[in-house]
């Protein structure tokens, strides 16, 4: 809704593949790394965030 911030929601999800999105990922309650670049993957694993791949290889 317009005018709300992330803190107005009890649960929030963010899916990303890029370390450039880390500032936003740190704000949500459920960050998920998807086919992440090496920097994001390392950070996500260090912080025990879910890491998924959609690649078949």
Kinemage of the C-alpha trace (Angstrom):
@kinemage 1
@onewidth
@group {chain A} dominant
@subgroup {mainchain}
@vectorlist {calphas} color= white
{ca unk a 1} P 0.000 0.000 0.000
{ca unk a 2} L 1.114 3.495 -0.718
{ca unk a 3} L 2.880 5.234 2.138
{ca unk a 4} L 3.804 2.049 3.999
{ca unk a 5} L 7.346 0.994 4.820
{ca unk a 6} L 8.755 -2.510 5.188
{ca unk a 7} L 8.472 -2.164 8.953
{ca unk a 8} L 4.686 -1.923 8.560
{ca unk a 9} L 4.597 -5.588 7.527
{ca unk a 10} L 5.225 -8.569 9.797
{ca unk a 11} L 6.513 -10.700 6.935
{ca unk a 12} L 8.364 -9.642 3.812
{ca unk a 13} L 10.187 -11.616 1.118
{ca unk a 14} L 12.851 -10.569 -1.359
{ca unk a 15} L 14.427 -12.752 -4.027
{ca unk a 16} L 17.617 -11.674 -5.753
{ca unk a 17} L 20.594 -12.901 -7.724
{ca unk a 18} L 22.845 -9.875 -7.199
{ca unk a 19} L 24.932 -8.523 -4.336
{ca unk a 20} L 23.726 -5.081 -5.440
{ca unk a 21} L 20.439 -5.909 -3.706
{ca unk a 22} L 22.020 -6.681 -0.321
{ca unk a 23} L 20.880 -3.403 1.291
{ca unk a 24} L 17.239 -4.287 0.612
{ca unk a 25} L 17.684 -7.971 1.395
{ca unk a 26} L 18.945 -7.030 4.851
{ca unk a 27} L 15.652 -5.227 5.554
{ca unk a 28} L 13.187 -8.032 4.826
{ca unk a 29} L 12.251 -10.907 7.110
{ca unk a 30} L 12.821 -13.605 4.460
{ca unk a 31} L 15.654 -12.901 2.002
{ca unk a 32} L 16.309 -15.603 -0.603
{ca unk a 33} L 19.326 -15.821 -2.894
{ca unk a 34} L 18.397 -17.209 -6.322
{ca unk a 35} L 21.178 -18.244 -8.696
{ca unk a 36} L 23.245 -15.735 -6.757
{ca unk a 37} L 26.480 -14.124 -7.852
{ca unk a 38} L 29.521 -15.225 -5.794
{ca unk a 39} L 29.395 -12.252 -3.404
{ca unk a 40} L 25.707 -12.654 -2.610
{ca unk a 41} L 26.022 -16.426 -2.319
{ca unk a 42} L 28.840 -16.120 0.225
{ca unk a 43} L 26.907 -13.550 2.269
{ca unk a 44} L 23.699 -15.581 2.143
{ca unk a 45} L 25.445 -18.763 3.247
{ca unk a 46} L 27.230 -16.926 6.048
{ca unk a 47} L 23.873 -15.609 7.309
{ca unk a 48} L 22.042 -18.907 6.730
{ca unk a 49} L 19.649 -17.450 4.179
{ca unk a 50} L 17.971 -19.867 1.780
{ca unk a 51} L 19.888 -20.263 -1.481
{ca unk a 52} L 18.132 -21.802 -4.455
{ca unk a 53} L 18.963 -22.447 -8.070
{ca unk a 54} L 16.615 -22.539 -11.010
{ca unk a 55} L 19.325 -23.681 -13.399
{ca unk a 56} L 19.284 -27.192 -14.711
{ca unk a 57} L 23.056 -27.597 -14.858
